[in-house]
């Protein structure tokens, strides 16, 4: 879609001066022609671009999780809020969610829920496809770093990552979790002592 949008843009505006709306309009045209519904049937690329390019500040996303008595995931939601800085607003994101089982080992892979679209303050995630025997260890709600947002963790995930980060083989994921823990410390969501325990 993006390549087609670029072709429309360069074919239409070669040797001409343009504005941002011209570029976004070409991408919007390519998006509509693609009939892609992955962002939802009401998605408007121009409005989406405005929400990202004409505002400031970062969104905060965090999991709201309910577990059964035996540690399985009963429900999972993502809460989105606005950081206090900037001219902020809730924005639409598409991301992957990784759920780690309690006994996760270096050779294991997390269960990944792909292409989750969030735009509201609270988004309910379909967990019906999780393996029946999965006992919850932790959740990383921006697996792969596809969304631009500040990520927070629930208390169970904080403890699990503190104890098991070395079991995660992917260096990008480890680096992202390190950064997210640092942001938790800056935002006073965990103590500096907790952070020191994490990095040691």
C-alpha positions, 0 to 999 in steps of 0.5 A, spaced: 500 500 500 505 504 501 509 503 495 502 504 491 501 511 495 508 513 493 507 512 486 500 516 486 504 521 489 510 522 484 506 521 478 501 526 480 506 531 483 512 530 479 516 537 478 511 541 482 511 544 489 506 540 494 504 540 501 503 534 507 496 534 505 498 532 498 502 526 500 497 524 505 491 524 500 495 519 495 496 514 501 489 515 503 487 513 495 492 507 495 489 505 502 482 505 500 484 502 493 487 496 497 480 495 501 485 493 507 480 492 513 486 491 518 485 497 522 477 497 522 472 498 517 471 506 519 479 507 519 480 514 515 488 515 514 487 522 513 484 523 520 489 518 523 495 522 520 492 528 523 492 524 530 499 523 530 503 529 526 499 534 529 499 533 536 504 532 541 505 527 547 505 520 548 500 515 550 501 510 555 498 503 555 498 498 560 495 491 561 488 490 565 489 482 567 484 477 571 487 470 572 483 464 575 485 461 581 490 456 578 493 462 574 490 462 567 488 468 563 481 469 565 480 476 561 485 481 558 484 488 557 489 494 554 488 501 558 490 507 554 491 514 557 495 520 555 501 522 558 501 529 562 506 532 557 504 535 550 497 537 546 495 529 547 490 525 545 488 517 545 491 515 538 489 508 534 495 503 534 496 496 531 500 492 536 502 484 537 501 482 544 506 476 547 504 472 553 509 468 557 507 462 561 510 461 568 515 456 566 518 459 560 525 457 558 530 460 553 528 455 548 520 457 548 516 462 544 511 466 547 504 466 545 503 472 540 496 475 539 497 479 532 495 485 529 491 488 535 488 494 534 486 499 540 484 506 539 479 507 545 481 508 553 479 500 554 480 495 549 478 488 550 483 482 548 480 476 545 484 470 549 479 464 547 485 462 543 490 461 548 493 454 550 488 451 555 494 449 559 498 456 559 499 458 566 500 466 566 507 468 567 507 475 564 505 479 558 508 484 554 503 488 550 508 491 545 511 485 542 516 487 536 515 494 538 510 496 533 506 501 537 509 508 539 507 508 546 510 508 553 508 501 556 507 499 563 506 492 566 502 489 571 505 487 578 505 479 576 509 481 570 514 486 573 515 480 578 516 475 572 520 479 568 525 481 574 526 473 575 526 471 568 528 476 563 535 472 562 530 466 559 528 471 553 532 469 547 530 475 543 535 481 544 530 486 541 525 484 546 530 484 552 532 491 550 525 494 550 523 491 557 529 494 560 527 501 557 520 500 559 523 498 566 527 504 566 521 508 564 517 505 570 522 508 575 522 515 572 514 515 572 515 512 580 511 506 578 517 502 581 522 504 586 529 505 584 531 499 589 526 495 584 530 497 578 537 495 581 534 488 583 532 488 576 539 490 572 543 486 577 
